[in-house]
Every structure is written in structure tokens, then in C-alpha cells.
Amino acid sequence: MKAKNVMCEATGEINKNNSDIRQCGVSVDSTWQKRGHTSLNGCVFAISVDNGKVLDVEVMSKMRRICNLSSNRAHDSVKHIGSSGCMEIVGVYRMFERSEKIDRKSH
């Protein structure tokens, strides 16, 4: 939860324009559990070019795990279906959609 709070604070530092919409440039980066386009896990980051802080993160996995605490029932841990090479694109898209929803809720 602390990471989420820090990202919310970083977003709050971004200036609003006259229409109360936050505008900033972002840089997107990603990393995977292992090299190449065969990794089952990865994450994508959106970083503000204005203040250099992480604004959002999308963690992605192609694996389904069995939860030890829920009597061997599988829970929905698969967050990406498709090639590992597409994880970054899908992650950026999800972060953009999430930022639009958050912006609408705040007004």
C-alpha cells in the first residue's frame, strides 16, 4: 500500500491546466523475470518526465498459480494472455485506461 500512496503523491505533484486535467509527459519502461521474449512475468512502469517519479505500475503474469490458503482452488492470477513480447504494449494500454478512470472519478 505504501507504493500506491507514493505514486498518488507523485501524481498530485503534476500541474493541472485550466480545465483541471493533469497533463505531463511520461516515459515507459518495462522489465521481465528473464531475458528474451519467453518470460512468464513482467512489469511496466510509467515515469513522469516532469518530476522523475513513478506514476503507475502494471504487473503482469502469464502463469496461473494455485493458492495454498484457499483449499487448492486456482485464483485469477493470469493478467496477460498472449506473447511475452506484447506485455509492455498491453501494460501501457491498461495504465492509460486506469489513468482516464481515475481522472474522471476525481471530478
N, CA, C and O atoms as a GROMACS GRO file, in nm:
protein
  428
    1MET      N    1   0.081  -0.120   0.000
    1MET     CA    2   0.000   0.000   0.000
    1MET      C    3   0.085   0.127   0.000
    1MET      O    4   0.044   0.229  -0.054
    2LYS      N    5   0.203   0.120   0.060
    2LYS     CA    6   0.288   0.238   0.064
    2LYS      C    7   0.326   0.283  -0.077
    2LYS      O    8   0.328   0.402  -0.105
    3ALA      N    9   0.357   0.187  -0.164
    3ALA     CA   10   0.394   0.222  -0.302
    3ALA      C   11   0.279   0.293  -0.372
    3ALA      O   12   0.300   0.389  -0.446
    4LYS      N   13   0.158   0.246  -0.348
    4LYS     CA   14   0.040   0.310  -0.410
    4LYS      C   15   0.025   0.453  -0.360
    4LYS      O   16  -0.006   0.543  -0.438
    5ASN      N   17   0.046   0.475  -0.231
    5ASN     CA   18   0.037   0.610  -0.175
    5ASN      C   19   0.144   0.702  -0.233
    5ASN      O   20   0.117   0.818  -0.263
    6VAL      N   21   0.265   0.650  -0.248
    6VAL     CA   22   0.374   0.730  -0.304
    6VAL      C   23   0.343   0.768  -0.448
    6VAL      O   24   0.370   0.881  -0.490
    7MET      N   25   0.287   0.674  -0.525
    7MET     CA   26   0.251   0.705  -0.664
    7MET      C   27   0.140   0.808  -0.671
    7MET      O   28   0.140   0.894  -0.760
    8CYS      N   29   0.043   0.802  -0.578
    8CYS     CA   30  -0.064   0.902  -0.574
    8CYS      C   31  -0.007   1.040  -0.542
    8CYS      O   32  -0.049   1.140  -0.600
    9GLU      N   33   0.088   1.046  -0.449
    9GLU     CA   34   0.152   1.173  -0.417
    9GLU      C   35   0.228   1.229  -0.536
    9GLU      O   36   0.225   1.349  -0.562
   10ALA      N   37   0.298   1.142  -0.608
   10ALA     CA   38   0.373   1.185  -0.727
   10ALA      C   39   0.278   1.240  -0.833
   10ALA      O   40   0.310   1.338  -0.900
   11THR      N   41   0.163   1.177  -0.848
   11THR     CA   42   0.063   1.226  -0.944
   11THR      C   43   0.010   1.361  -0.901
   11THR      O   44  -0.015   1.448  -0.984
   12GLY      N   45  -0.007   1.380  -0.770
   12GLY     CA   46  -0.056   1.508  -0.719
   12GLY      C   47   0.040   1.623  -0.742
   12GLY      O   48  -0.003   1.739  -0.743
   13GLU      N   49   0.167   1.594  -0.762
   13GLU     CA   50   0.266   1.698  -0.787
   13GLU      C   51   0.261   1.752  -0.930
   13GLU      O   52   0.320   1.856  -0.959
   14ILE      N   53   0.192   1.682  -1.016
   14ILE     CA   54   0.185   1.724  -1.157
   14ILE      C   55   0.087   1.840  -1.170
   14ILE      O   56  -0.023   1.835  -1.115
   15ASN      N   57   0.128   1.942  -1.243
   15ASN     CA   58   0.045   2.061  -1.259
   15ASN      C   59  -0.080   2.033  -1.340
   15ASN      O   60  -0.079   1.952  -1.433
   16LYS      N   61  -0.189   2.102  -1.303
   16LYS     CA   62  -0.313   2.093  -1.379
   16LYS      C   63  -0.319   2.211  -1.474
   16LYS      O   64  -0.266   2.318  -1.445
   17ASN      N   65  -0.385   2.190  -1.587
   17ASN     CA   66  -0.406   2.304  -1.677
   17ASN      C   67  -0.538   2.372  -1.640
   17ASN      O   68  -0.597   2.338  -1.538
   18ASN      N   69  -0.585   2.466  -1.720
   18ASN     CA   70  -0.706   2.542  -1.688
   18ASN      C   71  -0.831   2.457  -1.677
   18ASN      O   72  -0.926   2.498  -1.610
   19SER      N   73  -0.834   2.340  -1.739
   19SER     CA   74  -0.953   2.256  -1.732
   19SER      C   75  -0.943   2.149  -1.623
   19SER      O   76  -1.019   2.052  -1.625
   20ASP      N   77  -0.853   2.165  -1.530
   20ASP     CA   78  -0.833   2.071  -1.419
   20ASP      C   79  -0.792   1.932  -1.463
   20ASP      O   80  -0.808   1.836  -1.388
   21ILE      N   81  -0.739   1.918  -1.582
   21ILE     CA   82  -0.688   1.790  -1.630
   21ILE      C   83  -0.537   1.791  -1.615
   21ILE      O   84  -0.470   1.884  -1.660
   22ARG      N   85  -0.484   1.689  -1.552
   22ARG     CA   86  -0.339   1.681  -1.534
   22ARG      C   87  -0.275   1.640  -1.666
   22ARG      O   88  -0.316   1.543  -1.730
   23GLN      N   89  -0.174   1.715  -1.705
   23GLN     CA   90  -0.101   1.683  -1.827
   23GLN      C   91   0.047   1.675  -1.795
   23GLN      O   92   0.104   1.765  -1.733
   24CYS      N   93   0.108   1.567  -1.839
   24CYS     CA   94   0.252   1.554  -1.822
   24CYS      C   95   0.303   1.453  -1.923
   24CYS      O   96   0.229   1.367  -1.970
   25GLY      N   97   0.429   1.464  -1.954
   25GLY     CA   98   0.492   1.364  -2.038
   25GLY      C   99   0.534   1.247  -1.952
   25GLY      O  100   0.574   1.264  -1.837
   26VAL      N  101   0.526   1.129  -2.007
   26VAL     CA  102   0.570   1.011  -1.934
   26VAL      C  103   0.667   0.930  -2.019
   26VAL      O  104   0.662   0.931  -2.142
   27SER      N  105   0.753   0.863  -1.950
   27SER     CA  106   0.843   0.766  -2.011
   27SER      C  107   0.797   0.630  -1.963
   27SER      O  108   0.763   0.613  -1.846
   28VAL      N  109   0.796   0.533  -2.052
   28VAL     CA  110   0.751   0.399  -2.016
   28VAL      C  111   0.870   0.304  -2.024
   28VAL      O  112   0.947   0.306  -2.120
   29ASP      N  113   0.883   0.221  -1.922
   29ASP     CA  114   0.989   0.121  -1.921
   29ASP      C  115   0.930  -0.009  -1.869
   29ASP      O  116   0.826  -0.009  -1.802
   30SER      N  117   0.994  -0.118  -1.899
   30SER     CA  118   0.944  -0.247  -1.853
   30SER      C  119   1.061  -0.340  -1.822
   30SER      O  120   1.174  -0.318  -1.865
   31THR      N  121   1.030  -0.442  -1.746
   31THR     CA  122   1.130  -0.543  -1.713
   31THR      C  123   1.060  -0.677  -1.705
   31THR      O  124   0.940  -0.685  -1.678
   32TRP      N  125   1.137  -0.783  -1.728
   32TRP     CA  126   1.083  -0.918  -1.724
   32TRP      C  127   1.163  -1.001  -1.627
   32TRP      O  128   1.274  -0.965  -1.588
   33GLN      N  129   1.104  -1.114  -1.587
   33GLN     CA  130   1.172  -1.203  -1.494
   33GLN      C  131   1.298  -1.264  -1.555
   33GLN      O  132   1.397  -1.285  -1.486
   34LYS      N  133   1.294  -1.291  -1.685
   34LYS     CA  134   1.414  -1.340  -1.752
   34LYS      C  135   1.426  -1.275  -1.890
   34LYS      O  136   1.328  -1.219  -1.940
   35ARG      N  137   1.542  -1.282  -1.949
   35ARG     CA  138   1.569  -1.216  -2.076
   35ARG      C  139   1.491  -1.280  -2.191
   35ARG      O  140   1.446  -1.394  -2.184
   36GLY      N  141   1.477  -1.201  -2.295
   36GLY     CA  142   1.411  -1.251  -2.415
   36GLY      C  143   1.260  -1.236  -2.407
   36GLY      O  144   1.206  -1.176  -2.314
   37HIS      N  145   1.196  -1.291  -2.504
   37HIS     CA  146   1.050  -1.280  -2.510
   37HIS      C  147   0.983  -1.410  -2.468
   37HIS      O  148   0.881  -1.448  -2.524
   38THR      N  149   1.041  -1.478  -2.369
   38THR     CA  150   0.983  -1.603  -2.321
   38THR      C  151   0.946  -1.597  -2.174
   38THR      O  152   0.906  -1.699  -2.117
   39SER      N  153   0.957  -1.483  -2.111
   39SER     CA  154   0.931  -1.470  -1.968
   39SER      C  155   0.782  -1.483  -1.939
   39SER      O  156   0.698  -1.441  -2.019
   40LEU      N  157   0.750  -1.542  -1.825
   40LEU     CA  158   0.612  -1.556  -1.783
   40LEU      C  159   0.566  -1.439  -1.696
   40LEU      O  160   0.446  -1.422  -1.675
   41ASN      N  161   0.659  -1.359  -1.646
   41ASN     CA  162   0.626  -1.248  -1.557
   41ASN      C  163   0.700  -1.122  -1.601
   41ASN      O  164   0.814  -1.128  -1.647
   42GLY      N  165   0.634  -1.009  -1.585
   42GLY     CA  166   0.696  -0.882  -1.616
   42GLY      C  167   0.618  -0.767  -1.555
   42GLY      O  168   0.509  -0.788  -1.501
   43CYS      N  169   0.673  -0.648  -1.562
   43CYS     CA  170   0.601  -0.530  -1.514
   43CYS      C  171   0.640  -0.410  -1.599
   43CYS      O  172   0.748  -0.403  -1.657
   44VAL      N  173   0.546  -0.316  -1.605
   44VAL     CA  174   0.561  -0.196  -1.687
   44VAL      C  175   0.546  -0.076  -1.594
   44VAL      O  176   0.460  -0.075  -1.507
   45PHE      N  177   0.630   0.026  -1.613
   45PHE     CA  178   0.630   0.145  -1.529
   45PHE      C  179   0.602   0.268  -1.614
   45PHE      O  180   0.651   0.278  -1.726
   46ALA      N  181   0.524   0.362  -1.561
   46ALA     CA  182   0.508   0.493  -1.622
   46ALA      C  183   0.578   0.592  -1.530
   46ALA      O  184   0.545   0.603  -1.412
   47ILE      N  185   0.675   0.665  -1.585
   47ILE     CA  186   0.758   0.756  -1.507
   47ILE      C  187   0.738   0.897  -1.560
   47ILE      O  188   0.747   0.920  -1.680
   48SER      N  189   0.712   0.992  -1.472
   48SER     CA  190   0.692   1.132  -1.512
   48SER      C  191   0.822   1.192  -1.561
   48SER      O  192   0.926   1.178  -1.496
   49VAL      N  193   0.817   1.258  -1.676
   49VAL     CA  194   0.937   1.329  -1.723
   49VAL      C  195   0.950   1.463  -1.651
   49VAL      O  196   1.056   1.525  -1.656
   50ASP      N  197   0.843   1.508  -1.584
   50ASP     CA  198   0.847   1.635  -1.511
   50ASP      C  199   0.919   1.622  -1.377
   50ASP      O  200   1.002   1.706  -1.343
   51ASN      N  201   0.886   1.516  -1.301
   51ASN     CA  202   0.947   1.504  -1.168
   51ASN      C  203   1.028   1.375  -1.150
   51ASN      O  204   1.087   1.355  -1.044
   52GLY      N  205   1.032   1.289  -1.252
   52GLY     CA  206   1.113   1.167  -1.247
   52GLY      C  207   1.060   1.059  -1.154
   52GLY      O  208   1.132   0.964  -1.124
   53LYS      N  209   0.936   1.072  -1.110
   53LYS     CA  210   0.880   0.975  -1.016
   53LYS      C  211   0.789   0.876  -1.089
   53LYS      O  212   0.730   0.908  -1.192
   54VAL      N  213   0.779   0.756  -1.032
   54VAL     CA  214   0.692   0.653  -1.088
   54VAL      C  215   0.547   0.690  -1.061
   54VAL      O  216   0.508   0.714  -0.947
   55LEU      N  217   0.467   0.695  -1.168
   55LEU     CA  218   0.326   0.732  -1.156
   55LEU      C  219   0.235   0.610  -1.151
   55LEU      O  220   0.129   0.614  -1.088
   56ASP      N  221   0.275   0.502  -1.216
   56ASP     CA  222   0.190   0.382  -1.219
   56ASP      C  223   0.276   0.262  -1.254
   56ASP      O  224   0.381   0.274  -1.317
   57VAL      N  225   0.229   0.145  -1.213
   57VAL     CA  226   0.295   0.018  -1.242
   57VAL      C  227   0.188  -0.084  -1.278
   57VAL      O  228   0.082  -0.089  -1.216
   58GLU      N  229   0.215  -0.163  -1.378
   58GLU     CA  230   0.128  -0.275  -1.415
   58GLU      C  231   0.212  -0.402  -1.410
   58GLU      O  232   0.304  -0.420  -1.489
   59VAL      N  233   0.179  -0.491  -1.316
   59VAL     CA  234   0.248  -0.618  -1.302
   59VAL      C  235   0.169  -0.722  -1.382
   59VAL      O  236   0.047  -0.730  -1.372
   60MET      N  237   0.241  -0.800  -1.462
   60MET     CA  238   0.173  -0.895  -1.550
   60MET      C  239   0.232  -1.034  -1.534
   60MET      O  240   0.352  -1.050  -1.512
   61SER      N  241   0.145  -1.134  -1.546
   61SER     CA  242   0.188  -1.273  -1.537
   61SER      C  243   0.108  -1.357  -1.636
   61SER      O  244  -0.010  -1.334  -1.658
   62LYS      N  245   0.175  -1.454  -1.693
   62LYS     CA  246   0.108  -1.547  -1.784
   62LYS      C  247   0.081  -1.680  -1.714
   62LYS      O  248   0.029  -1.773  -1.776
   63MET      N  249   0.116  -1.691  -1.586
   63MET     CA  250   0.102  -1.817  -1.512
   63MET      C  251  -0.022  -1.815  -1.425
   63MET      O  252  -0.065  -1.709  -1.378
   64ARG      N  253  -0.079  -1.931  -1.404
   64ARG     CA  254  -0.187  -1.947  -1.306
   64ARG      C  255  -0.129  -2.024  -1.188
   64ARG      O  256  -0.074  -2.133  -1.205
   65ARG      N  257  -0.141  -1.968  -1.072
   65ARG     CA  258  -0.087  -2.032  -0.952
   65ARG      C  259  -0.202  -2.089  -0.869
   65ARG      O  260  -0.314  -2.040  -0.873
   66ILE      N  261  -0.171  -2.192  -0.794
   66ILE     CA  262  -0.266  -2.248  -0.701
   66ILE      C  263  -0.241  -2.182  -0.566
   66ILE      O  264  -0.128  -2.181  -0.516
   67CYS      N  265  -0.345  -2.128  -0.509
   67CYS     CA  266  -0.333  -2.059  -0.380
   67CYS      C  267  -0.328  -2.162  -0.268
   67CYS      O  268  -0.417  -2.246  -0.257
   68ASN      N  269  -0.226  -2.156  -0.185
   68ASN     CA  270  -0.211  -2.251  -0.075
   68ASN      C  271  -0.316  -2.233   0.034
   68ASN      O  272  -0.348  -2.328   0.106
   69LEU      N  273  -0.369  -2.114   0.047
   69LEU     CA  274  -0.461  -2.086   0.156
   69LEU      C  275  -0.607  -2.112   0.121
   69LEU      O  276  -0.691  -2.110   0.211
   70SER      N  277  -0.639  -2.136  -0.002
   70SER     CA  278  -0.780  -2.147  -0.039
   70SER      C  279  -0.816  -2.288  -0.086
   70SER      O  280  -0.882  -2.304  -0.189
   71SER      N  281  -0.773  -2.387  -0.015
   71SER     CA  282  -0.804  -2.528  -0.041
   71SER      C  283  -0.783  -2.568  -0.187
   71SER      O  284  -0.870  -2.627  -0.250
   72ASN      N  285  -0.665  -2.534  -0.238
   72ASN     CA  286  -0.623  -2.573  -0.373
   72ASN      C  287  -0.711  -2.521  -0.486
   72ASN      O  288  -0.712  -2.579  -0.594
   73ARG      N  289  -0.783  -2.415  -0.463
   73ARG     CA  290  -0.859  -2.353  -0.572
   73ARG      C  291  -0.769  -2.254  -0.644
   73ARG      O  292  -0.693  -2.180  -0.582
   74ALA      N  293  -0.778  -2.255  -0.774
   74ALA     CA  294  -0.700  -2.159  -0.852
   74ALA      C  295  -0.768  -2.023  -0.844
   74ALA      O  296  -0.890  -2.014  -0.860
   75HIS      N  297  -0.692  -1.919  -0.821
   75HIS     CA  298  -0.749  -1.785  -0.827
   75HIS      C  299  -0.697  -1.717  -0.952
   75HIS      O  300  -0.601  -1.763  -1.014
   76ASP      N  301  -0.761  -1.609  -0.989
   76ASP     CA  302  -0.729  -1.546  -1.116
   76ASP      C  303  -0.600  -1.466  -1.105
   76ASP      O  304  -0.602  -1.347  -1.074
   77SER      N  305  -0.489  -1.532  -1.130
   77SER     CA  306  -0.360  -1.464  -1.125
   77SER      C  307  -0.306  -1.436  -1.264
   77SER      O  308  -0.204  -1.369  -1.278
   78VAL      N  309  -0.372  -1.487  -1.367
   78VAL     CA  310  -0.327  -1.463  -1.504
   78VAL      C  311  -0.371  -1.323  -1.544
   78VAL      O  312  -0.491  -1.294  -1.548
   79LYS      N  313  -0.276  -1.236  -1.573
   79LYS     CA  314  -0.308  -1.099  -1.610
   79LYS      C  315  -0.273  -1.069  -1.754
   79LYS      O  316  -0.294  -0.958  -1.803
   80HIS      N  317  -0.218  -1.169  -1.824
   80HIS     CA  318  -0.182  -1.147  -1.964
   80HIS      C  319  -0.194  -1.278  -2.040
   80HIS      O  320  -0.137  -1.380  -2.001
   81ILE      N  321  -0.267  -1.272  -2.148
   81ILE     CA  322  -0.277  -1.385  -2.239
   81ILE      C  323  -0.223  -1.336  -2.372
   81ILE      O  324  -0.274  -1.240  -2.429
   82GLY      N  325  -0.122  -1.399  -2.420
   82GLY     CA  326  -0.058  -1.357  -2.544
   82GLY      C  327   0.092  -1.372  -2.531
   82GLY      O  328   0.142  -1.432  -2.436
   83SER      N  329   0.163  -1.318  -2.626
   83SER     CA  330   0.308  -1.333  -2.626
   83SER      C  331   0.372  -1.244  -2.520
   83SER      O  332   0.319  -1.139  -2.484
   84SER      N  333   0.486  -1.287  -2.471
   84SER     CA  334   0.560  -1.208  -2.372
   84SER      C  335   0.605  -1.076  -2.431
   84SER      O  336   0.615  -0.976  -2.360
   85GLY      N  337   0.633  -1.074  -2.561
   85GLY     CA  338   0.676  -0.951  -2.627
   85GLY      C  339   0.570  -0.843  -2.628
   85GLY      O  340   0.602  -0.725  -2.642
   86CYS      N  341   0.443  -0.882  -2.613
   86CYS     CA  342   0.333  -0.785  -2.613
   86CYS      C  343   0.300  -0.733  -2.474
   86CYS      O  344   0.215  -0.645  -2.460
   87MET      N  345   0.366  -0.785  -2.370
   87MET     CA  346   0.334  -0.743  -2.234
   87MET      C  347   0.348  -0.593  -2.215
   87MET      O  348   0.262  -0.530  -2.153
   88GLU      N  349   0.454  -0.534  -2.268
   88GLU     CA  350   0.476  -0.390  -2.250
   88GLU      C  351   0.362  -0.310  -2.312
   88GLU      O  352   0.313  -0.215  -2.251
   89ILE      N  353   0.321  -0.344  -2.432
   89ILE     CA  354   0.215  -0.271  -2.501
   89ILE      C  355   0.084  -0.282  -2.425
   89ILE      O  356   0.015  -0.182  -2.404
   90VAL      N  357   0.050  -0.403  -2.382
   90VAL     CA  358  -0.074  -0.424  -2.308
   90VAL      C  359  -0.068  -0.351  -2.174
   90VAL      O  360  -0.167  -0.292  -2.132
   91GLY      N  361   0.046  -0.354  -2.107
   91GLY     CA  362   0.062  -0.285  -1.979
   91GLY      C  363   0.043  -0.135  -1.992
   91GLY      O  364  -0.022  -0.073  -1.908
   92VAL      N  365   0.100  -0.076  -2.095
   92VAL     CA  366   0.085   0.068  -2.118
   92VAL      C  367  -0.062   0.101  -2.143
   92VAL      O  368  -0.114   0.199  -2.090
   93TYR      N  369  -0.128   0.021  -2.223
   93TYR     CA  370  -0.269   0.043  -2.253
   93TYR      C  371  -0.353   0.038  -2.125
   93TYR      O  372  -0.439   0.123  -2.104
   94ARG      N  373  -0.327  -0.061  -2.040
   94ARG     CA  374  -0.402  -0.073  -1.914
   94ARG      C  375  -0.377   0.047  -1.822
   94ARG      O  376  -0.470   0.096  -1.759
   95MET      N  377  -0.252   0.094  -1.815
   95MET     CA  378  -0.223   0.210  -1.731
   95MET      C  379  -0.294   0.334  -1.784
   95MET      O  380  -0.346   0.414  -1.706
   96PHE      N  381  -0.297   0.350  -1.915
   96PHE     CA  382  -0.365   0.465  -1.975
   96PHE      C  383  -0.515   0.460  -1.945
   96PHE      O  384  -0.574   0.561  -1.907
   97GLU      N  385  -0.576   0.342  -1.961
   97GLU     CA  386  -0.718   0.328  -1.928
   97GLU      C  387  -0.743   0.360  -1.781
   97GLU      O  388  -0.839   0.429  -1.748
   98ARG      N  389  -0.657   0.311  -1.693
   98ARG     CA  390  -0.672   0.334  -1.550
   98ARG      C  391  -0.660   0.483  -1.518
   98ARG      O  392  -0.733   0.534  -1.434
   99SER      N  393  -0.567   0.553  -1.584
   99SER     CA  394  -0.548   0.696  -1.557
   99SER      C  395  -0.671   0.775  -1.600
   99SER      O  396  -0.707   0.873  -1.535
  100GLU      N  397  -0.736   0.734  -1.708
  100GLU     CA  398  -0.858   0.802  -1.751
  100GLU      C  399  -0.970   0.781  -1.649
  100GLU      O  400  -1.043   0.876  -1.619
  101LYS      N  401  -0.986   0.660  -1.596
  101LYS     CA  402  -1.090   0.632  -1.498
  101LYS      C  403  -1.066   0.711  -1.370
  101LYS      O  404  -1.160   0.767  -1.313
  102ILE      N  405  -0.942   0.715  -1.324
  102ILE     CA  406  -0.908   0.788  -1.201
  102ILE      C  407  -0.936   0.937  -1.220
  102ILE      O  408  -0.989   1.002  -1.130
  103ASP      N  409  -0.900   0.992  -1.335
  103ASP     CA  410  -0.921   1.134  -1.362
  103ASP      C  411  -1.070   1.167  -1.363
  103ASP      O  412  -1.109   1.272  -1.312
  104ARG      N  413  -1.152   1.081  -1.419
  104ARG     CA  414  -1.297   1.106  -1.422
  104ARG      C  415  -1.358   1.102  -1.283
  104ARG      O  416  -1.447   1.180  -1.253
  105LYS      N  417  -1.311   1.010  -1.198
  105LYS     CA  418  -1.364   0.998  -1.062
  105LYS      C  419  -1.332   1.120  -0.978
  105LYS      O  420  -1.408   1.154  -0.888
  106SER      N  421  -1.222   1.185  -1.006
  106SER     CA  422  -1.180   1.297  -0.922
  106SER      C  423  -1.256   1.425  -0.951
  106SER      O  424  -1.239   1.523  -0.879
  107HIS      N  425  -1.338   1.428  -1.055
  107HIS     CA  426  -1.413   1.549  -1.088
  107HIS      C  427  -1.560   1.534  -1.060
  107HIS      O  428  -1.638   1.627  -1.082
   0.00000   0.00000   0.00000
